[in-house]
Amino acid sequence: MDFDANEGVDRISDLPNHILCHILSFLPTKYAVGTSVLSTRWRYLWTSVPVFNFDGRLHGGFNSIFNMNVFLESEITFRNVVNRVMLLNSIPNIQKFRLVYDCHYNAAPIFTWLQVGISHCILELNLDFCLSVLMELMMLPKNFFMRCTLVVLKLSRMPLIVPSFVSFPKLKVLEIRRMVYLDD
């Protein structure tokens, strides 16, 4: 049998959409979106992936702290990417929402992203970000603390104001690291 006969054959695109989406769910969202250039079959496949995995460190320029223009441009690009992905995604239920982000000038988009994510019945939520402006304390939306669907909650590097009543009836994993807790 001649092994060169199979060279250049695209077998992965023959897989059903749900399997391809499952494979893409293991990638950071930036790379899952990047697969849209592979072929017309893959163009909008990422919009059906039930995992949002946003990591600001993957966007070039976040390490350019000494070049403020590059740094701010990178932060704006990251925000635009997250906004576009959240807008175009067609999934009613999100299995996992992960956000790793160092916010340096305005936390308002974070609250919007969380509100959109929360409205999609998230099963796993992983937030890891640092607000450089200390006055912008994390006031998560009130409905966040009454999530019936949340099974895994991981919070890291953020100030948090928690209301007096919290209910996560299905929560099985709670991980809190390097947090500042403030009473409401």
Backbone as JSON Lines, residues from 0, in Angstrom:
{"i":0,"aa":"M","n":[0.84,-1.2,0.0],"ca":[0.0,0.0,0.0],"c":[0.88,1.25,0.0]}
{"i":1,"aa":"D","n":[0.55,2.19,-0.81],"ca":[1.32,3.41,-0.95],"c":[0.79,4.46,0.03]}
{"i":2,"aa":"F","n":[1.61,4.86,1.01],"ca":[1.17,5.82,2.03],"c":[1.04,7.24,1.49]}
{"i":3,"aa":"D","n":[1.69,7.52,0.37],"ca":[1.6,8.85,-0.22],"c":[0.23,9.12,-0.84]}
{"i":4,"aa":"A","n":[-0.54,8.07,-1.08],"ca":[-1.86,8.23,-1.7],"c":[-2.82,8.98,-0.78]}
{"i":5,"aa":"N","n":[-2.62,8.91,0.54],"ca":[-3.49,9.58,1.51],"c":[-2.99,10.96,1.92]}
{"i":6,"aa":"E","n":[-1.87,11.36,1.37],"ca":[-1.31,12.65,1.73],"c":[-2.22,13.77,1.24]}
{"i":7,"aa":"G","n":[-2.51,14.73,2.09],"ca":[-3.34,15.86,1.71],"c":[-4.83,15.61,1.89]}
{"i":8,"aa":"V","n":[-5.21,14.45,2.44],"ca":[-6.62,14.16,2.66],"c":[-7.05,14.74,4.0]}
{"i":9,"aa":"D","n":[-8.14,15.49,3.99],"ca":[-8.66,16.12,5.21],"c":[-9.72,15.22,5.83]}
{"i":10,"aa":"R","n":[-9.31,14.43,6.79],"ca":[-10.24,13.5,7.43],"c":[-10.97,14.15,8.62]}
{"i":11,"aa":"I","n":[-10.34,15.11,9.24],"ca":[-10.95,15.72,10.43],"c":[-12.22,16.49,10.08]}
{"i":12,"aa":"S","n":[-12.26,17.08,8.9],"ca":[-13.45,17.83,8.5],"c":[-14.65,16.93,8.23]}
{"i":13,"aa":"D","n":[-14.4,15.63,8.09],"ca":[-15.5,14.68,7.9],"c":[-16.2,14.31,9.2]}
{"i":14,"aa":"L","n":[-15.61,14.72,10.33],"ca":[-16.23,14.42,11.63],"c":[-17.5,15.24,11.81]}
{"i":15,"aa":"P","n":[-18.45,14.73,12.58],"ca":[-19.68,15.51,12.85],"c":[-19.36,16.8,13.64]}
{"i":16,"aa":"N","n":[-20.22,17.79,13.49],"ca":[-20.01,19.08,14.15],"c":[-19.84,18.95,15.66]}
{"i":17,"aa":"H","n":[-20.64,18.13,16.31],"ca":[-20.55,18.04,17.77],"c":[-19.2,17.51,18.23]}
{"i":18,"aa":"I","n":[-18.57,16.66,17.44],"ca":[-17.23,16.16,17.79],"c":[-16.18,17.25,17.55]}
{"i":19,"aa":"L","n":[-16.31,17.95,16.43],"ca":[-15.37,19.05,16.15],"c":[-15.48,20.14,17.22]}
{"i":20,"aa":"C","n":[-16.7,20.47,17.63],"ca":[-16.9,21.47,18.69],"c":[-16.3,21.0,20.0]}
{"i":21,"aa":"H","n":[-16.43,19.72,20.28],"ca":[-15.83,19.17,21.51],"c":[-14.31,19.32,21.46]}
{"i":22,"aa":"I","n":[-13.72,19.04,20.32],"ca":[-12.26,19.2,20.16],"c":[-11.87,20.67,20.34]}
{"i":23,"aa":"L","n":[-12.62,21.58,19.71],"ca":[-12.33,23.01,19.81],"c":[-12.51,23.53,21.24]}
{"i":24,"aa":"S","n":[-13.35,22.88,22.03],"ca":[-13.6,23.35,23.4],"c":[-12.38,23.24,24.3]}
{"i":25,"aa":"F","n":[-11.37,22.47,23.88],"ca":[-10.15,22.35,24.67],"c":[-9.15,23.46,24.36]}
{"i":26,"aa":"L","n":[-9.43,24.24,23.33],"ca":[-8.53,25.34,22.95],"c":[-8.98,26.64,23.58]}
{"i":27,"aa":"P","n":[-8.03,27.56,23.84],"ca":[-8.46,28.92,24.18],"c":[-9.32,29.46,23.03]}
{"i":28,"aa":"T","n":[-10.3,30.26,23.34],"ca":[-11.25,30.76,22.34],"c":[-10.53,31.45,21.18]}
{"i":29,"aa":"K","n":[-9.46,32.15,21.48],"ca":[-8.7,32.83,20.41],"c":[-8.29,31.85,19.32]}
{"i":30,"aa":"Y","n":[-7.82,30.67,19.71],"ca":[-7.37,29.67,18.74],"c":[-8.55,28.93,18.11]}
{"i":31,"aa":"A","n":[-9.62,28.73,18.85],"ca":[-10.82,28.11,18.28],"c":[-11.38,28.98,17.16]}
{"i":32,"aa":"V","n":[-11.42,30.29,17.4],"ca":[-11.88,31.23,16.36],"c":[-10.92,31.19,15.17]}
{"i":33,"aa":"G","n":[-9.64,31.06,15.44],"ca":[-8.64,31.02,14.38],"c":[-8.81,29.86,13.42]}
{"i":34,"aa":"T","n":[-9.48,28.79,13.84],"ca":[-9.69,27.64,12.94],"c":[-10.66,27.97,11.82]}
{"i":35,"aa":"S","n":[-11.35,29.1,11.93],"ca":[-12.33,29.47,10.89],"c":[-11.68,29.7,9.53]}
{"i":36,"aa":"V","n":[-10.38,29.88,9.49],"ca":[-9.7,30.1,8.2],"c":[-9.32,28.79,7.51]}
{"i":37,"aa":"L","n":[-9.52,27.66,8.18],"ca":[-9.1,26.38,7.6],"c":[-9.88,26.02,6.35]}
{"i":38,"aa":"S","n":[-11.18,26.22,6.39],"ca":[-12.02,25.92,5.23],"c":[-13.4,26.51,5.47]}
{"i":39,"aa":"T","n":[-14.24,26.5,4.44],"ca":[-15.6,27.03,4.61],"c":[-16.38,26.18,5.61]}
{"i":40,"aa":"R","n":[-16.07,24.91,5.72],"ca":[-16.74,24.02,6.68],"c":[-16.48,24.47,8.11]}
{"i":41,"aa":"W","n":[-15.3,25.06,8.35],"ca":[-14.91,25.46,9.7],"c":[-15.24,26.93,10.0]}
{"i":42,"aa":"R","n":[-15.68,27.67,9.01],"ca":[-15.8,29.13,9.14],"c":[-16.57,29.59,10.38]}
{"i":43,"aa":"Y","n":[-17.74,29.0,10.62],"ca":[-18.56,29.42,11.76],"c":[-18.7,28.34,12.83]}
{"i":44,"aa":"L","n":[-17.92,27.3,12.71],"ca":[-18.0,26.2,13.67],"c":[-17.73,26.65,15.1]}
{"i":45,"aa":"W","n":[-16.81,27.58,15.27],"ca":[-16.45,28.06,16.6],"c":[-17.63,28.71,17.33]}
{"i":46,"aa":"T","n":[-18.63,29.18,16.59],"ca":[-19.78,29.84,17.23],"c":[-20.68,28.84,17.95]}
{"i":47,"aa":"S","n":[-20.43,27.56,17.75],"ca":[-21.22,26.51,18.42],"c":[-20.45,25.83,19.54]}
{"i":48,"aa":"V","n":[-19.26,26.32,19.85],"ca":[-18.47,25.73,20.93],"c":[-19.02,26.21,22.27]}
{"i":49,"aa":"P","n":[-19.38,25.28,23.17],"ca":[-20.02,25.67,24.43],"c":[-19.04,26.09,25.53]}
{"i":50,"aa":"V","n":[-17.84,26.48,25.14],"ca":[-16.82,26.89,26.1],"c":[-16.25,28.24,25.69]}
{"i":51,"aa":"F","n":[-16.27,29.19,26.62],"ca":[-15.6,30.47,26.42],"c":[-14.34,30.44,27.27]}
{"i":52,"aa":"N","n":[-13.19,30.51,26.63],"ca":[-11.92,30.47,27.34],"c":[-11.1,31.66,26.86]}
{"i":53,"aa":"F","n":[-11.26,32.79,27.56],"ca":[-10.6,34.03,27.18],"c":[-9.39,34.25,28.09]}
{"i":54,"aa":"D","n":[-8.23,34.41,27.48],"ca":[-7.01,34.64,28.24],"c":[-6.28,35.83,27.64]}
{"i":55,"aa":"G","n":[-6.3,36.95,28.36],"ca":[-5.67,38.18,27.87],"c":[-4.19,38.04,27.63]}
{"i":56,"aa":"R","n":[-3.54,37.1,28.3],"ca":[-2.09,36.92,28.14],"c":[-1.73,36.37,26.77]}
{"i":57,"aa":"L","n":[-2.7,35.8,26.06],"ca":[-2.43,35.24,24.72],"c":[-2.44,36.3,23.64]}
{"i":58,"aa":"H","n":[-2.85,37.5,23.98],"ca":[-2.89,38.59,23.0],"c":[-1.6,39.39,23.12]}
{"i":59,"aa":"G","n":[-0.82,39.43,22.06],"ca":[0.47,40.11,22.07],"c":[0.38,41.52,22.59]}
{"i":60,"aa":"G","n":[1.39,41.92,23.32],"ca":[1.43,43.28,23.83],"c":[1.11,43.4,25.3]}
{"i":61,"aa":"F","n":[0.46,42.4,25.89],"ca":[0.14,42.49,27.31],"c":[1.41,42.42,28.16]}
{"i":62,"aa":"N","n":[2.48,41.9,27.58],"ca":[3.74,41.86,28.3],"c":[4.58,43.11,28.04]}
{"i":63,"aa":"S","n":[4.08,44.02,27.23],"ca":[4.81,45.24,26.88],"c":[4.47,46.36,27.85]}
{"i":64,"aa":"I","n":[4.63,46.1,29.13],"ca":[4.27,47.08,30.17],"c":[5.09,48.36,30.05]}
{"i":65,"aa":"F","n":[6.28,48.26,29.44],"ca":[7.13,49.44,29.31],"c":[6.79,50.28,28.08]}
{"i":66,"aa":"N","n":[6.0,49.73,27.18],"ca":[5.53,50.47,26.01],"c":[4.01,50.61,26.15]}
{"i":67,"aa":"M","n":[3.58,51.69,26.76],"ca":[2.17,51.86,27.12],"c":[1.24,51.86,25.92]}
{"i":68,"aa":"N","n":[1.68,52.41,24.78],"ca":[0.83,52.41,23.59],"c":[0.53,51.0,23.11]}
{"i":69,"aa":"V","n":[1.56,50.15,23.05],"ca":[1.38,48.76,22.63],"c":[0.51,48.03,23.64]}
{"i":70,"aa":"F","n":[0.75,48.3,24.91],"ca":[-0.01,47.65,25.98],"c":[-1.49,47.99,25.9]}
{"i":71,"aa":"L","n":[-1.82,49.27,25.77],"ca":[-3.22,49.69,25.69],"c":[-3.89,49.2,24.41]}
{"i":72,"aa":"E","n":[-3.16,49.21,23.31],"ca":[-3.7,48.7,22.06],"c":[-4.03,47.21,22.18]}
{"i":73,"aa":"S","n":[-3.17,46.47,22.85],"ca":[-3.4,45.05,23.07],"c":[-4.63,44.82,23.94]}
{"i":74,"aa":"E","n":[-4.8,45.65,24.97],"ca":[-5.96,45.52,25.85],"c":[-7.25,45.82,25.08]}
{"i":75,"aa":"I","n":[-7.23,46.84,24.25],"ca":[-8.42,47.19,23.45],"c":[-8.73,46.08,22.45]}
{"i":76,"aa":"T","n":[-7.7,45.51,21.82],"ca":[-7.9,44.4,20.89],"c":[-8.54,43.21,21.61]}
{"i":77,"aa":"F","n":[-8.03,42.9,22.8],"ca":[-8.59,41.79,23.58],"c":[-10.06,42.03,23.89]}
{"i":78,"aa":"R","n":[-10.39,43.22,24.32],"ca":[-11.79,43.56,24.62],"c":[-12.68,43.42,23.39]}
{"i":79,"aa":"N","n":[-12.18,43.88,22.24],"ca":[-12.95,43.77,21.01],"c":[-13.19,42.31,20.62]}
{"i":80,"aa":"V","n":[-12.17,41.48,20.79],"ca":[-12.31,40.05,20.47],"c":[-13.35,39.41,21.38]}
{"i":81,"aa":"V","n":[-13.27,39.68,22.68],"ca":[-14.24,39.1,23.62],"c":[-15.65,39.59,23.28]}
{"i":82,"aa":"N","n":[-15.81,40.87,23.03],"ca":[-17.13,41.41,22.67],"c":[-17.7,40.72,21.43]}
{"i":83,"aa":"R","n":[-16.86,40.57,20.41],"ca":[-17.33,39.96,19.16],"c":[-17.7,38.49,19.37]}
{"i":84,"aa":"V","n":[-16.87,37.74,20.08],"ca":[-17.15,36.33,20.32],"c":[-18.44,36.16,21.11]}
{"i":85,"aa":"M","n":[-18.61,36.98,22.15],"ca":[-19.82,36.89,22.97],"c":[-21.06,37.24,22.15]}
{"i":86,"aa":"L","n":[-20.93,38.17,21.24],"ca":[-22.05,38.59,20.41],"c":[-22.43,37.52,19.37]}
{"i":87,"aa":"L","n":[-21.42,36.89,18.77],"ca":[-21.67,35.96,17.67],"c":[-21.92,34.51,18.1]}
{"i":88,"aa":"N","n":[-21.63,34.16,19.33],"ca":[-21.81,32.78,19.76],"c":[-23.29,32.43,19.81]}
{"i":89,"aa":"S","n":[-23.62,31.24,19.33],"ca":[-25.02,30.83,19.21],"c":[-25.45,29.79,20.24]}
{"i":90,"aa":"I","n":[-24.67,29.58,21.27],"ca":[-24.95,28.54,22.26],"c":[-25.89,29.07,23.34]}
{"i":91,"aa":"P","n":[-27.0,28.37,23.62],"ca":[-27.91,28.82,24.69],"c":[-27.37,28.49,26.08]}
{"i":92,"aa":"N","n":[-26.61,27.4,26.2],"ca":[-26.04,27.01,27.5],"c":[-24.52,26.91,27.38]}
{"i":93,"aa":"I","n":[-23.83,27.57,28.26],"ca":[-22.37,27.57,28.25],"c":[-21.88,26.56,29.29]}
{"i":94,"aa":"Q","n":[-21.06,25.62,28.84],"ca":[-20.51,24.64,29.77],"c":[-19.45,25.28,30.66]}
{"i":95,"aa":"K","n":[-18.6,26.1,30.05],"ca":[-17.48,26.68,30.81],"c":[-17.22,28.1,30.33]}
{"i":96,"aa":"F","n":[-17.02,28.99,31.3],"ca":[-16.67,30.38,31.0],"c":[-15.42,30.7,31.82]}
{"i":97,"aa":"R","n":[-14.31,30.92,31.13],"ca":[-13.03,31.22,31.8],"c":[-12.54,32.56,31.29]}
{"i":98,"aa":"L","n":[-12.19,33.43,32.23],"ca":[-11.68,34.75,31.88],"c":[-10.44,35.04,32.71]}
{"i":99,"aa":"V","n":[-9.3,35.14,32.04],"ca":[-8.04,35.53,32.67],"c":[-7.67,36.87,32.05]}
{"i":100,"aa":"Y","n":[-7.59,37.9,32.91],"ca":[-7.46,39.24,32.35],"c":[-6.96,40.2,33.42]}
{"i":101,"aa":"D","n":[-5.98,41.01,33.08],"ca":[-5.52,42.08,33.95],"c":[-6.08,43.38,33.41]}
{"i":102,"aa":"C","n":[-7.06,43.91,34.1],"ca":[-7.77,45.11,33.66],"c":[-7.06,46.35,34.19]}
{"i":103,"aa":"H","n":[-6.71,47.26,33.28],"ca":[-5.91,48.4,33.69],"c":[-6.58,49.75,33.58]}
{"i":104,"aa":"Y","n":[-7.78,49.84,33.0],"ca":[-8.35,51.17,32.98],"c":[-9.87,51.23,33.09]}
{"i":105,"aa":"N","n":[-10.6,50.17,32.86],"ca":[-12.04,50.26,32.96],"c":[-12.62,48.85,33.09]}
{"i":106,"aa":"A","n":[-13.25,48.56,34.2],"ca":[-13.78,47.22,34.44],"c":[-15.18,47.02,33.89]}
{"i":107,"aa":"A","n":[-15.81,48.04,33.34],"ca":[-17.19,47.94,32.86],"c":[-17.41,46.79,31.87]}
{"i":108,"aa":"P","n":[-16.52,46.58,30.89],"ca":[-16.76,45.45,29.97],"c":[-16.79,44.09,30.69]}
{"i":109,"aa":"I","n":[-16.01,43.95,31.73],"ca":[-15.99,42.69,32.48],"c":[-17.38,42.4,33.02]}
{"i":110,"aa":"F","n":[-18.04,43.39,33.57],"ca":[-19.38,43.2,34.11],"c":[-20.37,42.82,33.01]}
{"i":111,"aa":"T","n":[-20.22,43.42,31.84],"ca":[-21.08,43.09,30.7],"c":[-20.85,41.65,30.27]}
{"i":112,"aa":"W","n":[-19.59,41.22,30.15],"ca":[-19.28,39.86,29.75],"c":[-19.86,38.87,30.75]}
{"i":113,"aa":"L","n":[-19.72,39.17,32.03],"ca":[-20.26,38.27,33.06],"c":[-21.78,38.2,32.99]}
{"i":114,"aa":"Q","n":[-22.42,39.33,32.76],"ca":[-23.88,39.34,32.66],"c":[-24.34,38.48,31.49]}
{"i":115,"aa":"V","n":[-23.67,38.6,30.35],"ca":[-24.01,37.78,29.18],"c":[-23.75,36.31,29.5]}
{"i":116,"aa":"G","n":[-22.61,36.03,30.1],"ca":[-22.28,34.65,30.45],"c":[-23.26,34.04,31.43]}
{"i":117,"aa":"I","n":[-23.63,34.8,32.44],"ca":[-24.55,34.32,33.47],"c":[-25.92,34.01,32.87]}
{"i":118,"aa":"S","n":[-26.33,34.77,31.88],"ca":[-27.63,34.55,31.25],"c":[-27.66,33.26,30.42]}
{"i":119,"aa":"H","n":[-26.52,32.61,30.23],"ca":[-26.43,31.39,29.42],"c":[-26.28,30.12,30.26]}
{"i":120,"aa":"C","n":[-26.76,30.12,31.49],"ca":[-26.78,28.9,32.32],"c":[-25.41,28.22,32.41]}
{"i":121,"aa":"I","n":[-24.41,28.94,32.85],"ca":[-23.05,28.43,32.96],"c":[-22.98,27.28,33.97]}
{"i":122,"aa":"L","n":[-22.22,26.24,33.61],"ca":[-21.95,25.14,34.54],"c":[-20.65,25.36,35.31]}
{"i":123,"aa":"E","n":[-19.65,25.91,34.62],"ca":[-18.34,26.14,35.25],"c":[-17.89,27.56,34.96]}
{"i":124,"aa":"L","n":[-17.54,28.29,36.02],"ca":[-17.09,29.67,35.9],"c":[-15.73,29.82,36.56]}
{"i":125,"aa":"N","n":[-14.78,30.35,35.79],"ca":[-13.42,30.52,36.27],"c":[-13.0,31.96,35.96]}
{"i":126,"aa":"L","n":[-12.88,32.78,37.01],"ca":[-12.5,34.18,36.84],"c":[-11.15,34.41,37.5]}
{"i":127,"aa":"D","n":[-10.22,34.94,36.75],"ca":[-8.88,35.21,37.27],"c":[-8.44,36.54,36.68]}
{"i":128,"aa":"F","n":[-8.63,37.59,37.43],"ca":[-8.16,38.87,36.94],"c":[-7.83,39.82,38.06]}
{"i":129,"aa":"C","n":[-7.02,40.78,37.67],"ca":[-6.54,41.78,38.61],"c":[-6.99,43.14,38.12]}
{"i":130,"aa":"L","n":[-7.65,43.86,38.99],"ca":[-8.05,45.23,38.64],"c":[-6.98,46.17,39.18]}
{"i":131,"aa":"S","n":[-6.34,46.91,38.3],"ca":[-5.29,47.81,38.76],"c":[-5.87,49.07,39.4]}
{"i":132,"aa":"V","n":[-7.13,49.36,39.11],"ca":[-7.78,50.5,39.73],"c":[-8.55,49.97,40.94]}
{"i":133,"aa":"L","n":[-8.02,50.15,42.13],"ca":[-8.59,49.56,43.33],"c":[-10.01,50.02,43.63]}
{"i":134,"aa":"M","n":[-10.39,51.18,43.15],"ca":[-11.73,51.67,43.45],"c":[-12.81,50.88,42.72]}
{"i":135,"aa":"E","n":[-12.41,50.18,41.66],"ca":[-13.39,49.4,40.9],"c":[-13.51,48.01,41.53]}
{"i":136,"aa":"L","n":[-14.19,47.94,42.65],"ca":[-14.36,46.67,43.33],"c":[-15.35,45.81,42.57]}
{"i":137,"aa":"M","n":[-15.16,44.53,42.67],"ca":[-16.01,43.6,41.93],"c":[-17.39,43.49,42.56]}
{"i":138,"aa":"M","n":[-18.33,44.18,41.97],"ca":[-19.74,44.07,42.35],"c":[-20.37,43.18,41.31]}
{"i":139,"aa":"L","n":[-20.31,41.87,41.51],"ca":[-20.91,40.96,40.55],"c":[-22.42,41.16,40.53]}
{"i":140,"aa":"P","n":[-23.05,40.91,39.39],"ca":[-24.5,41.08,39.33],"c":[-25.2,40.26,40.41]}
{"i":141,"aa":"K","n":[-26.28,40.79,40.96],"ca":[-27.01,40.11,42.05],"c":[-27.42,38.7,41.65]}
{"i":142,"aa":"N","n":[-27.87,38.52,40.39],"ca":[-28.3,37.19,39.98],"c":[-27.15,36.19,39.9]}
{"i":143,"aa":"F","n":[-25.91,36.67,39.92],"ca":[-24.76,35.77,39.93],"c":[-24.78,34.87,41.17]}
{"i":144,"aa":"F","n":[-25.16,35.42,42.3],"ca":[-25.11,34.69,43.56],"c":[-26.32,33.79,43.78]}
{"i":145,"aa":"M","n":[-27.16,33.67,42.79],"ca":[-28.36,32.82,42.87],"c":[-28.38,31.86,41.68]}
{"i":146,"aa":"R","n":[-27.23,31.32,41.32],"ca":[-27.13,30.47,40.12],"c":[-27.5,29.03,40.44]}
{"i":147,"aa":"C","n":[-28.55,28.57,39.84],"ca":[-29.01,27.19,40.04],"c":[-28.14,26.19,39.29]}
{"i":148,"aa":"T","n":[-27.5,26.62,38.21],"ca":[-26.79,25.69,37.33],"c":[-25.31,25.54,37.65]}
{"i":149,"aa":"L","n":[-24.72,26.48,38.37],"ca":[-23.28,26.5,38.58],"c":[-22.81,25.29,39.38]}
{"i":150,"aa":"V","n":[-21.86,24.53,38.8],"ca":[-21.32,23.34,39.43],"c":[-19.89,23.59,39.91]}
{"i":151,"aa":"V","n":[-19.13,24.39,39.15],"ca":[-17.74,24.7,39.49],"c":[-17.58,26.22,39.49]}
{"i":152,"aa":"L","n":[-17.0,26.75,40.56],"ca":[-16.74,28.18,40.67],"c":[-15.3,28.36,41.15]}
{"i":153,"aa":"K","n":[-14.49,29.05,40.32],"ca":[-13.1,29.33,40.67],"c":[-12.88,30.83,40.53]}
{"i":154,"aa":"L","n":[-12.44,31.45,41.61],"ca":[-12.2,32.89,41.63],"c":[-10.77,33.14,42.08]}
{"i":155,"aa":"S","n":[-10.1,34.08,41.4],"ca":[-8.72,34.35,41.74],"c":[-8.37,35.81,41.45]}
{"i":156,"aa":"R","n":[-7.54,36.39,42.3],"ca":[-6.94,37.72,42.14],"c":[-7.94,38.84,41.93]}
{"i":157,"aa":"M","n":[-8.99,38.88,42.68],"ca":[-9.96,39.96,42.49],"c":[-10.62,40.34,43.8]}
{"i":158,"aa":"P","n":[-10.94,41.61,43.96],"ca":[-11.75,41.99,45.11],"c":[-13.18,41.56,44.85]}
{"i":159,"aa":"L","n":[-13.89,41.21,45.9],"ca":[-15.24,40.71,45.73],"c":[-16.15,41.18,46.85]}
{"i":160,"aa":"I","n":[-17.29,41.69,46.47],"ca":[-18.32,42.07,47.43],"c":[-19.42,41.02,47.33]}
{"i":161,"aa":"V","n":[-19.66,40.32,48.43],"ca":[-20.63,39.23,48.45],"c":[-21.86,39.67,49.24]}
{"i":162,"aa":"P","n":[-23.06,39.47,48.69],"ca":[-24.27,39.83,49.44],"c":[-24.49,38.88,50.63]}
{"i":163,"aa":"S","n":[-25.42,39.22,51.49],"ca":[-25.65,38.42,52.69],"c":[-26.25,37.05,52.37]}
{"i":164,"aa":"F","n":[-26.94,36.92,51.25],"ca":[-27.52,35.63,50.9],"c":[-26.96,35.15,49.57]}
{"i":165,"aa":"V","n":[-26.43,33.92,49.56],"ca":[-25.85,33.31,48.38],"c":[-26.42,31.9,48.25]}
{"i":166,"aa":"S","n":[-26.76,31.48,47.02],"ca":[-27.31,30.15,46.82],"c":[-26.76,29.52,45.55]}
{"i":167,"aa":"F","n":[-25.95,28.5,45.72],"ca":[-25.43,27.7,44.6],"c":[-25.78,26.24,44.91]}
{"i":168,"aa":"P","n":[-27.01,25.81,44.7],"ca":[-27.45,24.48,45.12],"c":[-26.74,23.32,44.45]}
{"i":169,"aa":"K","n":[-26.18,23.51,43.26],"ca":[-25.51,22.41,42.55],"c":[-23.99,22.49,42.63]}
{"i":170,"aa":"L","n":[-23.47,23.48,43.35],"ca":[-22.03,23.7,43.4],"c":[-21.31,22.51,44.04]}
{"i":171,"aa":"K","n":[-20.31,21.98,43.33],"ca":[-19.52,20.86,43.84],"c":[-18.06,21.27,44.08]}
{"i":172,"aa":"V","n":[-17.57,22.26,43.32],"ca":[-16.19,22.71,43.45],"c":[-16.18,24.21,43.64]}
{"i":173,"aa":"L","n":[-15.53,24.64,44.72],"ca":[-15.33,26.06,44.99],"c":[-13.85,26.27,45.26]}
{"i":174,"aa":"E","n":[-13.23,27.11,44.43],"ca":[-11.8,27.4,44.57],"c":[-11.63,28.91,44.64]}
{"i":175,"aa":"I","n":[-11.04,29.38,45.72],"ca":[-10.82,30.82,45.91],"c":[-9.34,31.01,46.21]}
{"i":176,"aa":"R","n":[-8.69,31.83,45.38],"ca":[-7.26,32.08,45.56],"c":[-6.98,33.58,45.5]}
{"i":177,"aa":"R","n":[-6.15,34.04,46.38],"ca":[-5.67,35.43,46.39],"c":[-6.79,36.45,46.2]}
{"i":178,"aa":"M","n":[-7.79,36.36,47.03],"ca":[-8.98,37.21,46.93],"c":[-9.01,38.25,48.05]}
{"i":179,"aa":"V","n":[-9.67,39.34,47.76],"ca":[-9.99,40.35,48.77],"c":[-11.5,40.3,48.95]}
{"i":180,"aa":"Y","n":[-11.93,39.88,50.12],"ca":[-13.36,39.75,50.39],"c":[-13.85,40.96,51.18]}
{"i":181,"aa":"L","n":[-14.91,41.58,50.71],"ca":[-15.51,42.71,51.4],"c":[-16.97,42.4,51.67]}
{"i":182,"aa":"D","n":[-17.46,42.73,52.85],"ca":[-18.84,42.49,53.21],"c":[-19.72,43.54,52.55]}
{"i":183,"aa":"D","n":[-20.98,43.19,52.22],"ca":[-21.87,44.17,51.57],"c":[-22.55,45.07,52.53]}
